[in-house]
Amino acid sequence: MSRLRLALTGDSFITQRLPQQSDRMAKLQAVFASADARFTNLETTIHNFNVHASAVSGGTWAAARPAVLTDLRWLGFNLITWANNHTLDYGHQGLLETYEHIENAGLVHAGVGRHLAEAAKPRYLDTVNGRVAIIGVNSTGHDWHVAGEQRPDMIGRPGVNPLRFDTIHKLSQDDLTTLKSIIAKTDVNAARRLNEEEGFSRAVEGLFRIDQLSFTVGDPGTVTRMHEEDARRLARSIHEAVRQADVVVVSHHAHEMKGTDKSKPADFIPQFARFCIDEGAHVYVGHGPHILRGIEIYRGCPIFYSLGNFIFQNDTVEKQPQEFYRKYGLGLECTPADAYDARESVGVRGLHTDPRVFESVIPLVQMEQGMVKSIQLYPVTLGFGLPRWQRGRPELAPSVQSRIILEQLEELSAGYGTVFRMEEGVGVIKL
């Protein structure tokens, strides 16, 4: 490999066709055309609504008809992951249906499989300028979303390639003593105590557990750490990819935040991102919180903590199961428009009210001889404030908004020591 370019985006929550005749789409297409590998995270299931919806979802029951994959291919994408909190909105049947449609579309995809080994393995894109490996990982979702391991005598379970995490809440000794005293007066912990007494589970020294919550003595606050078993499995995937490709990209879907600030990743996310680079990956690309997070250059490799949304059409899904309507007190006679109206009227802090949800960047990463040389950041807007059937489609941001997006991203990245240069509406990071 001499010179190879990667174009990266965040989540593509695509549920409607893209207007291929649009000049705005053509300009995006031109940006992608300058890259060898063009990546997005597909945050919807793909089928013709011929599968059963799960009882719970990742929020909206995300689904689109197979034709949207044609539009993603037309725009230029050739590399995707789809391990996220919506992967099993339509259960295992919906996952398998999506798998087949992605395969038929000819997209290189990773992060989801018919069993854990398939979900965890790297997938490869061969280009004229080199080979790119992609590994997909998800941290946000339900326990039953995790793919199951194959056994010689038992088939595996379809699902996502997980990176779970441990959460520890720290309290002063006095506060922890008070908490223990309060819990002892109730039956909140009865099942856990019985399981420990009967040997089905064991107490962990230094931790006080209440159901799934863990407390210990320390400076008050909450910390998260990546699950060691998952990290070892992911390291094996990276080591495999390093030996089989010129460039290794790890895609990680994680909504988790530090406190209540969506722009700050939970502790385990930087821990995992740097771990990926230490194990040999060249690029870490994050997504999930629906907004941009900062960029870190670690050991000469870019860590994009979140690229936000590239396409966000979560309020034009063609159909929703009755569970969605029930959340807003609606009956069987209601339509999707009724449900989306109801969701928007619940409060003033929905995703559709946050301009950050409709701003992003497309990084173009220039690789030479296996090393990152430069990164160009193309600002993108998604039509904040437009009617819901129009918003969510990407276009290159106009000059004034480009500068605002890049300045905000530079501020988010300042804590990592990352410095931008502005060149004609494009952010530039030189390594």
N, C-alpha and C positions, 0 to 999 in steps of 0.2 A: 504493500500500500504506500503510495506516495502522498496523495492528497485526497481527502474524503470529506464531504460536508453532510452534516446532520441538520434537519429541520425538525424542531420539537414543538409540540403543543400540549396543553393540559387536557381537560375533559371535553369530549364531544358527546354531549347529551342531545343527540340528534333524533328527532321524531317525525320531521317533515322533510320533503324534498328540497334541495337547494336549487335556486334559479340559475341554471348553467349559462343562460344568455346574459347574465348581469355583468356589466363592466367592473363592478366592485369585486365580484368573484374572480374575474379574469386577472385582476391585479394580484389577488392572493395566490392564484394558480401560478403566476410568474415567479413569485417568491419561492414557492415549493419546487418549481422546476429547476432552480439553481442548486438544489441539494440532491445527493445520491439516496439518502435514507430519509423518509418523511414519516414522522411518528405522531399518533394521537392515542388517547385512552378512550375507548368506546364505552360510554356509560349508559347503555340501554340494551335490553334483550332484543333479538331479531326473530320475528315469526309473523304469522298471519292471524294472530289471536285465536289459534286453534289449540292452545294449551291452557292448562288450569293455572289460575293465579294463586300465589301463595297466600296464606292467611295474613302474613305481615310482609312489609316491603322495606326498601331503603328510603322511603318517604313517599314519593310518587311511585306507582307501579310503572316502571319505565319499559316501554315497548315501542318498536317501530317495524314497519314492513321491510322486507329484504331489499327493496329498491334503494333505500338510503345508502346501502353499501356501494352501489353504483356511483352515487354522488361523491362519496369519500374517495373512491378510486379516481374519479374524474378530476377531483381537486388536487390529487397527487399522492395521497397517502398509500404507502406500501408496507407499513409496519405498525401493528397495534397491540395494545394489551386490553383486556376487558375484565380484570379481576377488581371488583369494587363492590360496594354495598348494594348494588342493583342487580348483580349477576344472577341471583336466584329469586328475583321478584316473581318469576313464573315457575319456580321449583326446578327439580332436576330435569323434567321434560322440556321446560323452556330453555334451560342451559344447553341441553343436547341439540335442540332445534337451532339455537343460535350458533353453536359450534359448527353445524353442518353448513349453514348459510355463509359463515365467514370463510370456511374452507372452499366452498364453491365460488366465492368471490375472488379467490386467489390471493388473499391477504396473509402475510406472515403474522402470526398472532401467538401470544403467550400469556401465562398467568392463570389459565383455567384449563381443566382437563377432565377426562372421564374417571380419573383416579389421581392420587397425589403425585406419583412419579411423572405423569403427563403434565399436570399443572405446574410442576416445579422446574421442568426441563427448559433449557435455553432453546430459543428458535432462531433461525438464521436467515438473513437476507443477503443474497449475493448481488453485488453491484459491479460495474465496470471498474470502479476504483477501490474495491475492497469488500470484505465481508463484515457484516454487523450482526452481533448477537443481542437478543432482547430477552430479559427475564422480567416477568410480571409478578407483583406482590400486592397483597391487600391486608390492611389492618382494621378496617371499619366494617362491621357487619355482625351477624349472629353466629353463634357457635356452630350451627348446623350448615353454615356456608362452606366450612373447611372441607377440602377434598380428603377422601379416606385412602389409606394405603391398601395396595393389593396384597393378598396372601396366596400361598400355593393352593389353599382350599377355599378361598373366598374372594369374590370380585371386590374391587375398590368402589369408592363412592364419588360421584361427580361433585366438583366444587372448585374453590379457589385455592391458590397457593398462599398460605397465611404467614404473616408476621404478627404474632400475638405479642402482648406486652403485659408486664406486671406493674401494678399501681400500689404505691405505699403512701399512706397518709401519716404525717409526723405530727406528734403533739408533745407538749411538755409532760414531765412525769406526773404533775398534779392533775392535768387535764385528762391524761390517760387513766389515772386511778379513778377519777370521777366518772369517766365513760364506762369503765368496767363495772363500777358500782350501779350505774343506771341499768346497764344491760342485764346484770344479775337479778334485777327485780322483775324481769319479763321473761317470756319464752322465745324471744327473738333468736337466741342462739341454741335453742334446745336440740334441734336436729344435728347441728355441728358437734355439740358436746357428746351426744349419743354416739355419733359415728366415730369420734375419737376414742370413747370408752370401749367400743366394740371392735376397734382396730381397723375400721374401714377407711379412716383417714388419720393423719397424724398432726399433732401440733408442731409448729415451727418455732424454734427458740428465738425469742426476741420479738415475735409478732403476736398481736392480739387480733383475732379475726371475728368479724360479724358477717355471717353469710359469705358473700364474695368480697367483702371489704377487709383490708389489712391495715393495721395501725402499729406504730412503733414510737419509741421515744426519740426525739430529735428536735431540731429547729422547726417550728410550725410551718407546715406547707405540704405539698403533694409532689412526689417524683414518680416518673415512669421509667421503666427499663425494658429493653427488648427481651423477648423470650429466648433463652439460650438455645434450646433445642431447635427452634425455627431458624435462628441465626446460623447454626451449624449446617442445617440443610441448605440454606441459601448460599452459604460460603462454598459448599460443594458444587452448586450450580454455577457460581461465578468462576471457580477454578476450571470447571469443564469448558465454559465459554472462552476463557482466556486462551486455552490451548487449541481452540477451533475457529477463532475469528480474530479479525484485526482490531475491532472496537467492540466493547461490551457496555451495554446500556441497561441499567436497572430502573424499572418503572414502579413507583410505590404509591398506592392510593391510601390516603390517611386523612380523615377529618380532624383528628385529635389535636387539641390546642393547649397552650399553657394558660391556665386560668380561664378567663372569658374573652381573651383577645385572639380572634381567628387568625390574625396575621402572624402569630408566634406559634411555632410548632411545639407540641408536647415533647418532653425531654427525650423520649426514646427515638424520636425521628432523626434529630441530628446524630445521635449515637449510631443509629443504623446506617444513615447516609455515609458517614465517615468510615464505618466498618466496611461498607461495600467498596469504597475506594481503596482502603487498606488491603482488601482481599483481591484486588486486581481490576475492578470495574473502572471504566474511563469516564462515565457520565451517570449521575443520579438525577432522575426527573420525577418530581413529586406533583401530586394533584389530589383533589378531594374537598378542600374547604371552600371551593367556589370563588376564591379570591387569590390574588398574587401574594406570595411570600418572598422573602429575601433570597439573594443568590450568594453562595459562598464558593470561593476557589480554595480547594483543599488539596494539597500536594499536587498542584498544577491541574486539577480536574474540577469541572463545574458541578456544583450541587444546586439544583433548582428546587427549593423547598416546596414551592407550589407554583405552577403556571396557570392556575385558575381555570376559567372556562374558555374553550375555543368555540364551541357551539353549545347553546343552552336553551333548549326548547322543552322545558319541563312542564309547561302549561298548555301544550298543544298535543299531548298524547291522545291518540284517536279514541281509546276506550279505557275505562277504569273499572275494577271490580267493585261490588257493593260495599266492601270494607272501606274504600276511599270515600264514598258518599256518606257512609254512616258517621265518619269522623266529623262531618259538618251538619249532622242532623237531617240529611236528605234521604228521600225514599226512592223506590224503584222507578217512579215516573220521571225522575230528573235526568238531565243530560250532562255530558262532560262540561259544557259551558256553564251550567248551573253550579257544578262542583268547583270549577276554577274561580267563578265569581265569589262563591262562598269562602274559598280559601283566601282570596285577596281581601275580603271584608273582615276577616277574623281580627286583624291587627294591622299596625302600620310598620311592622318590622320584618315583613316577609322578604325573601330573597329578591323579589321583583322591585323592592324599594331601595335596594342598596346598589349604588352606581358601581362599586368595586366589583360586583358580580358580573358586570358587563364590560370589563376592561381586562386586557391580557397582553402578552407579548409572544412573538414567535422567535425563539433563539435559533440562529444559524451558527452551528458550531463547526469551525474549521479545524480539521485534523491533518497533521503532517507527520509521517513516520511514526504513527502511533501516539503522538502527543497533541494536546489541544494548543493551538496557536492563537486563535482569536474567537470572539463571540460577537455576533451582531444581533441586536434586539429590535425587532419590528413591532411597534405598538399596534394593538388591535382593539376595536370597539365592537359591541354586540347590540347596539340600538337601545340603550337605556331610555325609558320613557315612552317608547313606541307602543302601540297596541300589541297585545300578547301574540297575535298571529304574525307579527312582523319582527318583534325583538328576538334576540338569541342568535341571529345570523352574523357571522364575522365579516369585518371589512378592515382594511388598513386605516388606522386612525388619521384624521386630518392633522395638520402641523401643530396647531395650538394644543389639541388634546394629546398628541404624541409627546410633547414636552412635559405635560402634566403627568402622564402615566409614567414616563421614564424618571422624572424627579421623585415621584412617590416610590417607585421601585428602588431607586438609588438610596432613598432614606431607609427603606426596609432592609437594604443590604449593607448599610454602613456599619452595623454591629459586627459584621463578618469581615470588615476591612476591604470590601469590594468597591472599586472606584470605576465609574463610567466616564465615557467621553461621548458627547453628542455630536453627530455628524448628519446634517440634513434630515432631521427627524428620526434618526436611527441611533440607538445606544450602542456603544462599542466598548468591549472589554478586551484589552490586550494582555496576553500572558508572556 
